[in-house]
Amino acid sequence: MAKRIQTDKISKKLPLLGIGYHCLAVFIGILLLSESVVAVPNFFEKESSQIAQQPAGSGQEETKAAAQRALQEGLQLFRQGTAESLRQAIQKWQEALPLFRAVGDSSGEATALLGIGRVYSDLGEKQKALEYYNQSLLLSQQQGNKAQEALTLSNIGLIYSDLGEKQKALEYYNSSLSLSQQVGNKTQEAITLNNIGNVYDTLGEQRKALEYYNQSLLLSQQLGDKAQEATTLNNIGFVYSTLGDKQKALEYYNQSLPITRQIGYKAWEARTLNNIGLVYSDLGEKQKAIEYYNQSLPLSQQVGDKASQARTLSNIGRVYDTLGEKQKAIEYYNQSLPLSQQVGDKAQEATTLNNIGSVYDALGEKQKAIEYYNQSLPLSRQIGYKVQEAASLNNIGLIYDALGEKQKAIEYYNQSLPITRQIGYKAGEALIFRLNLSFLVLVKLDSEKKSKGKVW
């Protein structure tokens, strides 16, 4: 029986051929934002001294102090990482905005705007995040604050990456990288290198992704930046998992996991646990996979990370699917799908749609399966998600093959084959080659049979 390709997501991110959740710049951006806010007091100290030299009354100083307090209180809430605390952080930063404006502190205003944008991004409200980022970017450019401009450009790049506009994301990331290098901001440079690597990974250019990830990792380790180190280790693991080197993927994930616990960042601990579960699932150790998924899911629920929840629910569904518990698989997939749609995670949505199609295919409901595959395919193409695109093309081909429409099947196989070669997925390439070969043999046998039946 030909093999359907199903995508398990690491959590994600971001899967089928064992695609894992990319620790994108969400984490990175968050940490970068934390760094920015932590650096704010020094900046404000300088600004406060300048204000003190002006003929301003104590009322203005009190206003500025209140703005700084609101900014720091927002940061503390942000660091808690729960859905409730993130909303409270927005409220604090919203309180800070008019205070900074009242005293003419555009740098503080830009930082608060950046924080609000970061939270909206994490909550899946990408367009709202863009609005705040663009306001922050304009202020940073007006001030000539290149370090903050670089950070904001990187965060905008992340939004476009999440929205599937990969080339636009690269434009923003490359602008950020250039500025970071100009001002010698190694921390931001490491973050942006990681984000560029992530784009290439999503586009199926795994070797190029590894080049950027390894540059990022080296910088992070030199700086002692544990958060960024954990993120990039996870992403390198993701690449090796995609390339089929599961043991090497585990090595990197198991380096990342203790660091996420050390720094107390539960969202990324959840995602790394999910990724480890995915590897064990790919290795056939389903119960061990479930154990890791069940550690991951409550953590992502605790911090309100719907994207991570969606991925892990989909991955649990995938395990039950492979164990033959199809209805249970459908239940988990149907819990996952609306969550990924809510946060605009089209990669995960495409993965789950593909996997639902796979279940219906196995249950013999071929037309229903095609409906789901055909929902998955355009999403994958829209965001440049090559692994999933190849999988859906292969799966549609398999259905037409099973329905006896051999020529139509081969058309889909031949669309899938160059993509599997591009992304270096050897197992998928071999599978499609065998399917093509089988088809050609059948055509030859059919031709010979017809020839023998002819009367000359």
C-alpha distance (Angstrom), angle and dihedral (degrees) to the residues before:
residue distance angle dihedral
M1 . . .
A2 3.78 . .
K3 3.76 115.4 .
R4 3.78 122.7 -114.2
I5 3.75 113.9 -142.1
Q6 3.78 112.5 -127.2
T7 3.71 126.2 -173.6
D8 3.76 124.3 -134.7
K9 3.74 115.4 -170.2
I10 3.67 126.8 -138.0
S11 3.31 95.8 -124.4
K12 3.76 77.7 -68.2
K13 1.93 154.5 -43.6
L14 1.74 105.5 73.6
P15 6.31 144.4 18.5
L16 3.50 153.8 142.5
L17 3.63 106.6 85.8
G18 3.72 82.2 32.6
I19 3.72 98.2 -68.1
G20 3.72 111.9 179.8
Y21 3.69 136.2 -156.0
H22 3.75 110.9 -84.4
C23 3.75 113.3 -134.6
L24 3.71 89.2 -138.2
A25 3.68 127.6 -179.8
V26 3.74 89.5 -70.8
F27 3.75 86.2 91.9
I28 3.71 90.1 33.3
G29 3.74 94.1 50.0
I30 3.74 90.4 47.1
L31 3.75 93.1 52.4
L32 3.74 91.2 43.5
L33 3.74 89.6 52.5
S34 3.78 89.6 49.9
E35 3.77 89.1 52.6
S36 3.77 90.9 49.2
V37 3.75 92.8 51.3
V38 3.78 92.6 45.0
A39 3.80 87.6 54.8
V40 3.79 91.7 49.2
P41 3.82 96.9 85.9
N42 3.81 92.0 61.5
F43 3.77 90.5 49.4
F44 3.79 92.0 47.3
E45 3.78 90.9 47.0
K46 3.78 88.5 60.2
E47 3.79 92.2 45.1
S48 3.80 92.1 47.0
S49 3.79 91.0 55.7
Q50 3.79 89.8 52.8
I51 3.80 91.4 49.8
A52 3.81 89.8 49.1
Q53 3.80 88.9 58.9
Q54 3.79 90.5 55.2
P55 3.82 122.8 82.2
A56 3.80 90.1 -104.6
G57 3.76 120.6 137.7
S58 3.76 127.0 -121.7
G59 3.80 88.9 -98.3
Q60 3.79 90.8 71.6
E61 3.80 91.5 49.2
E62 3.79 90.3 49.9
T63 3.79 90.2 50.7
K64 3.78 91.1 51.8
A65 3.80 91.9 47.5
A66 3.81 89.8 50.8
A67 3.80 90.1 50.9
Q68 3.80 91.1 51.4
R69 3.80 91.3 49.0
A70 3.80 91.9 51.0
L71 3.80 89.7 48.6
Q72 3.80 92.8 51.7
E73 3.81 93.6 43.3
G74 3.79 88.1 52.5
L75 3.80 90.0 51.9
Q76 3.80 91.6 51.4
L77 3.81 90.4 51.5
F78 3.79 90.5 46.1
R79 3.79 91.4 54.1
Q80 3.81 90.8 55.9
G81 3.79 86.3 68.4
T82 3.81 99.8 -155.9
A83 3.79 122.4 132.8
E84 3.81 90.2 -114.9
S85 3.81 94.9 47.3
L86 3.81 91.4 48.9
R87 3.80 90.8 56.1
Q88 3.80 89.5 47.3
A89 3.81 89.5 50.7
I90 3.80 89.4 56.5
Q91 3.81 89.8 52.5
K92 3.81 91.8 51.9
W93 3.78 92.8 48.9
Q94 3.79 90.9 46.2
E95 3.82 87.1 54.6
A96 3.81 89.7 51.4
L97 3.82 95.6 51.9
P98 3.84 100.4 72.7
L99 3.81 90.0 41.3
F100 3.80 92.4 55.2
R101 3.80 89.7 45.5
A102 3.80 91.2 50.1
V103 3.81 91.5 58.2
G104 3.80 94.6 38.1
D105 3.81 94.2 -114.1
S106 3.79 100.6 151.2
S107 3.81 93.1 169.0
G108 3.80 92.1 58.1
E109 3.78 89.1 44.8
A110 3.83 90.9 52.0
T111 3.81 90.9 50.5
A112 3.82 92.8 50.4
L113 3.81 90.7 48.1
L114 3.79 89.5 50.1
G115 3.80 90.9 52.1
I116 3.80 93.2 50.0
G117 3.80 90.2 49.0
R118 3.79 90.8 50.3
V119 3.80 92.9 53.9
Y120 3.80 93.8 46.8
S121 3.79 88.2 50.9
D122 3.80 91.0 52.3
L123 3.80 90.3 48.6
G124 3.80 90.4 54.2
E125 3.81 96.0 -108.7
K126 3.79 94.3 128.2
Q127 3.80 100.4 165.4
K128 3.79 91.3 49.7
A129 3.80 89.1 49.0
L130 3.81 89.9 53.0
E131 3.80 91.2 53.4
Y132 3.81 91.8 56.7
Y133 3.80 94.6 40.8
N134 3.79 91.6 52.7
Q135 3.81 91.0 51.1
S136 3.80 89.7 49.7
L137 3.81 92.1 46.6
L138 3.80 93.0 53.8
L139 3.81 91.9 51.5
S140 3.81 92.4 47.6
Q141 3.80 90.9 50.9
Q142 3.81 92.1 47.7
Q143 3.81 89.7 52.3
G144 3.80 93.3 45.4
N145 3.81 88.0 -124.4
K146 3.80 97.6 154.6
A147 3.80 95.6 175.1
Q148 3.80 92.6 57.8
E149 3.79 90.8 39.9
A150 3.82 89.5 55.7
L151 3.80 91.3 50.6
T152 3.78 92.9 49.3
L153 3.81 92.8 46.9
S154 3.79 89.0 52.9
N155 3.80 91.8 50.8
I156 3.81 91.4 48.9
G157 3.80 87.8 50.8
L158 3.78 88.8 54.7
I159 3.80 91.3 53.9
Y160 3.80 92.3 52.4
S161 3.79 89.8 46.4
D162 3.81 90.1 53.2
L163 3.80 89.5 48.6
G164 3.81 90.1 54.0
E165 3.82 96.0 -108.9
K166 3.78 94.1 127.5
Q167 3.80 99.0 165.2
K168 3.79 91.3 50.2
A169 3.80 88.4 48.5
L170 3.81 89.9 53.5
E171 3.81 90.6 51.9
Y172 3.81 91.5 55.9
Y173 3.80 93.4 42.2
N174 3.80 92.3 50.9
S175 3.81 90.9 49.3
S176 3.80 88.9 50.3
L177 3.80 92.6 47.6
S178 3.80 92.9 51.7
L179 3.82 92.6 50.4
S180 3.81 92.7 45.9
Q181 3.78 90.8 53.0
Q182 3.82 91.1 47.0
V183 3.79 93.1 56.0
G184 3.81 94.8 36.3
N185 3.80 94.1 -116.8
K186 3.81 98.6 157.9
T187 3.80 93.6 174.6
Q188 3.79 93.2 58.7
E189 3.80 90.3 41.0
A190 3.82 90.0 57.5
I191 3.79 91.0 48.7
T192 3.78 94.4 49.9
L193 3.81 93.1 45.6
N194 3.80 87.0 54.9
N195 3.79 91.7 49.9
I196 3.79 92.9 49.7
G197 3.79 88.0 50.5
N198 3.77 89.1 53.0
V199 3.79 92.6 54.7
Y200 3.80 92.0 51.4
D201 3.80 89.7 46.9
T202 3.81 90.9 54.2
L203 3.81 90.3 47.2
G204 3.80 89.6 56.1
E205 3.81 96.0 -107.4
Q206 3.80 94.9 125.7
R207 3.81 97.3 163.2
K208 3.79 91.7 52.3
A209 3.80 89.0 46.8
L210 3.81 90.2 54.4
E211 3.81 90.8 53.0
Y212 3.80 91.4 57.1
Y213 3.80 94.4 40.7
N214 3.79 91.8 52.0
Q215 3.80 91.3 50.7
S216 3.80 89.1 50.4
L217 3.80 93.2 47.2
L218 3.80 93.5 51.5
L219 3.81 92.1 51.0
S220 3.81 92.6 46.4
Q221 3.79 92.1 51.6
Q222 3.80 91.7 47.4
L223 3.80 89.7 51.7
G224 3.79 94.6 44.0
D225 3.81 88.0 -124.3
K226 3.80 99.2 158.6
A227 3.78 95.9 -179.6
Q228 3.78 94.1 54.7
E229 3.80 91.3 41.6
A230 3.83 90.6 55.0
T231 3.80 91.2 48.0
T232 3.78 95.0 50.9
L233 3.81 93.9 43.2
N234 3.80 87.3 55.2
N235 3.78 91.9 49.5
I236 3.79 93.4 49.4
G237 3.79 87.7 51.1
F238 3.79 88.2 52.2
V239 3.80 91.9 54.7
Y240 3.79 93.2 50.4
S241 3.79 89.8 48.1
T242 3.81 90.1 52.9
L243 3.81 89.7 48.9
G244 3.80 89.7 52.6
D245 3.81 98.1 -109.2
K246 3.80 95.5 127.0
Q247 3.80 97.9 167.4
K248 3.79 91.7 53.3
A249 3.80 89.1 47.3
L250 3.81 89.5 54.1
E251 3.80 90.9 50.9
Y252 3.80 91.3 57.3
Y253 3.81 95.0 42.1
N254 3.79 90.4 50.5
Q255 3.80 89.7 52.7
S256 3.81 90.5 50.2
L257 3.82 98.4 46.6
P258 3.83 100.5 65.1
I259 3.80 90.4 47.0
T260 3.82 92.4 54.5
R261 3.81 88.3 50.9
Q262 3.79 92.0 46.4
I263 3.80 92.5 55.5
G264 3.81 91.9 40.9
Y265 3.79 97.2 -124.2
K266 3.79 102.6 150.4
A267 3.80 97.1 -179.1
W268 3.77 92.6 62.7
E269 3.78 93.5 38.2
A270 3.82 85.6 58.7
R271 3.78 92.2 50.2
T272 3.78 94.2 47.9
L273 3.81 90.9 49.0
N274 3.79 87.5 51.6
N275 3.79 91.3 51.6
I276 3.79 92.5 50.5
G277 3.79 88.7 49.9
L278 3.77 89.7 53.2
V279 3.79 92.5 53.9
Y280 3.80 91.6 51.2
S281 3.79 88.6 48.6
D282 3.80 90.0 53.2
L283 3.81 89.6 48.8
G284 3.80 89.9 54.7
E285 3.81 95.9 -108.5
K286 3.79 94.2 126.9
Q287 3.79 99.0 165.2
K288 3.80 90.9 50.5
A289 3.79 88.5 49.3
I290 3.81 90.8 52.7
E291 3.82 89.7 51.0
Y292 3.81 91.3 56.8
Y293 3.80 93.1 42.8
N294 3.79 89.9 51.6
Q295 3.80 90.0 52.7
S296 3.80 90.6 48.7
L297 3.81 100.3 46.8
P298 3.84 100.4 61.0
L299 3.81 90.6 46.4
S300 3.81 92.7 53.9
Q301 3.81 90.0 45.0
Q302 3.80 90.1 50.5
V303 3.80 92.8 55.6
G304 3.81 94.8 38.9
D305 3.81 94.3 -116.4
K306 3.80 100.5 158.3
A307 3.80 94.0 175.5
S308 3.79 91.4 57.7
Q309 3.81 91.7 43.9
A310 3.80 90.0 53.3
R311 3.78 92.7 52.1
T312 3.78 95.4 46.9
L313 3.81 93.3 46.3
S314 3.79 88.9 50.8
N315 3.79 90.9 49.1
I316 3.81 91.8 50.4
G317 3.79 87.6 50.5
R318 3.78 89.0 52.1
V319 3.82 91.4 54.6
Y320 3.81 92.3 51.4
D321 3.78 88.3 46.3
T322 3.81 92.3 56.4
L323 3.82 90.1 45.3
G324 3.79 88.5 57.9
E325 3.81 96.1 -109.5
K326 3.79 93.8 127.9
Q327 3.80 99.4 166.4
K328 3.79 91.4 49.9
A329 3.80 88.4 49.4
I330 3.81 90.8 52.8
E331 3.82 89.9 51.1
Y332 3.81 92.0 56.3
Y333 3.80 93.5 42.5
N334 3.79 90.1 51.7
Q335 3.81 90.5 51.8
S336 3.80 89.9 50.0
L337 3.80 99.2 46.9
P338 3.84 100.7 64.7
L339 3.81 91.2 45.2
S340 3.80 92.8 55.6
Q341 3.80 89.7 45.7
Q342 3.82 90.9 50.8
V343 3.80 93.2 55.2
G344 3.80 94.8 39.1
D345 3.81 93.9 -116.2
K346 3.78 97.9 156.5
A347 3.79 94.0 173.3
Q348 3.79 92.0 59.0
E349 3.79 91.5 41.2
A350 3.81 89.6 54.3
T351 3.80 90.9 48.0
T352 3.80 94.2 50.6
L353 3.80 93.4 45.3
N354 3.80 88.4 52.1
N355 3.78 91.5 50.2
I356 3.80 93.8 48.3
G357 3.79 87.0 51.9
S358 3.78 89.1 51.9
V359 3.81 91.7 54.8
Y360 3.80 93.0 50.7
D361 3.79 89.0 46.8
A362 3.82 90.2 54.5
L363 3.81 89.9 47.8
G364 3.80 89.4 55.3
E365 3.80 95.6 -109.2
K366 3.79 94.0 128.7
Q367 3.80 99.0 166.4
K368 3.79 91.8 50.0
A369 3.80 89.0 48.7
I370 3.80 91.3 52.8
E371 3.82 89.6 51.5
Y372 3.81 91.0 57.6
Y373 3.81 94.3 42.4
N374 3.79 89.3 51.1
Q375 3.80 90.1 52.9
S376 3.80 90.8 49.9
L377 3.81 97.3 47.0
P378 3.85 100.4 62.1
L379 3.80 91.1 45.3
S380 3.80 90.5 54.2
R381 3.78 91.4 48.4
Q382 3.79 92.3 46.5
I383 3.81 92.7 58.0
G384 3.81 97.4 33.5
Y385 3.80 92.8 -113.3
K386 3.80 96.8 161.9
V387 3.79 99.5 178.0
Q388 3.78 93.0 55.3
E389 3.79 92.8 41.5
A390 3.81 90.3 55.8
A391 3.79 90.9 46.8
S392 3.80 95.0 51.3
L393 3.81 92.2 46.0
N394 3.80 89.7 50.9
N395 3.80 92.0 47.9
I396 3.80 94.1 49.6
G397 3.80 87.7 49.8
L398 3.79 90.5 53.0
I399 3.79 91.9 53.7
Y400 3.79 93.6 50.8
D401 3.80 87.5 46.8
A402 3.83 90.3 53.6
L403 3.81 90.3 47.3
G404 3.80 89.9 54.7
E405 3.80 95.1 -110.0
K406 3.79 93.2 128.6
Q407 3.78 98.5 165.7
K408 3.79 92.1 51.6
A409 3.80 89.4 47.4
I410 3.79 92.8 54.0
E411 3.81 90.3 50.5
Y412 3.81 90.2 59.7
Y413 3.81 93.4 42.3
N414 3.78 89.8 53.3
Q415 3.79 91.5 51.4
S416 3.80 89.9 51.1
L417 3.82 97.1 46.3
P418 3.85 100.1 68.5
I419 3.80 90.3 47.6
T420 3.81 92.9 52.3
R421 3.81 88.2 50.0
Q422 3.80 91.5 48.4
I423 3.80 93.4 53.6
G424 3.79 93.5 42.4
Y425 3.80 95.3 -117.5
K426 3.81 98.6 155.2
A427 3.80 97.0 176.8
G428 3.79 91.8 53.8
E429 3.80 91.7 45.9
A430 3.81 91.1 51.5
L431 3.80 91.2 47.9
I432 3.79 93.6 51.9
F433 3.81 91.1 44.8
R434 3.82 89.9 54.5
L435 3.79 90.8 48.5
N436 3.81 91.0 50.9
L437 3.79 91.0 47.2
S438 3.81 91.5 49.6
F439 3.77 89.6 50.4
L440 3.82 92.6 51.0
V441 3.80 91.2 48.6
L442 3.81 90.2 51.3
V443 3.80 90.8 49.5
K444 3.81 90.6 49.8
L445 3.81 93.1 48.4
D446 3.78 90.9 47.1
S447 3.79 90.4 50.1
E448 3.82 92.2 49.4
K449 3.80 90.7 47.8
K450 3.79 91.2 53.0
S451 3.81 91.3 46.9
K452 3.81 91.9 53.2
G453 3.76 90.5 50.1
K454 3.79 93.9 55.8
V455 3.82 121.8 103.3
W456 3.81 110.1 -138.7
